[in-house]
Amino acid sequence: MHTSRPGIVERLGVARIGHVPVSVERTPPTLGRDTVEVLREVGYDDADIKALEAKGVTTPAFLDEE
């Protein structure tokens, strides 16, 4: 699949249920896309999240194309 992101996106086969047609029309989420949201849900504040990023514990999310 071609994207504007560097590298190659390899698609795996999709699960099939009976004879229902299936298609994949978007790329998978980027690494780290939901990290901040999840950390906030479990009680981390912005300072905590920035500290984790500075230590290399988390990866800052790349901008999604969508």
N, C-alpha and C positions, 0 to 999 in steps of 0.2 A: 504494500500500500504506500503510495507517495504522500508525504506531508511536507509542510514547510519547516518542520523540526529537523535537526541534523540526525543522521543515522537511518537505520532501516527499521520499519515497524513490521514485525512478522505476525500475521493473523493465524490463530489456531482455528480448527474447525468448530463450527457452532453445533450446539446440541439440537437434535431433531426430535420432534414429537409427531409420530405418524408421518403423514405425507404433506404436512403444512410447509409451505415455502418459507425459507429463512434467508435473510440478508443482513450484512453488517454495513452500516452506512456512515459510521464515524470512527475516529481513532480512539484507542483506549485513553483513560485519564493519565495525565502526566504524573511523574514521581513527585510526591509531596503535595499534590493538589489539595488534599483534605486535611493535612497535618495540623494547620493552625486551628481549623474549626473543631477537630477532635480534641486537641489540647485544651481549648477554651471550654468545651463541654465537660471536661473532667477537672476544671478548676484552675488552669494555668492562666495568668494574666499576660499582657503584652511584654512586660519586663522579663518574666520567666521564659517566654517563648523566644525572645531575642537572645537571652543567655544560652539557651539550648542550641540555637543556630550558631552562635559565636564559638561554642565548644565543639561544633561539628556533630552534635547528637542528632539533629534533624537536618533535613535538606530543604532549603527554601524552594517553594513551588515555582516551576517554570510557568510562564503565561500560557494559558490555554488558547487555542485558535478559535474556540466557539464563542 
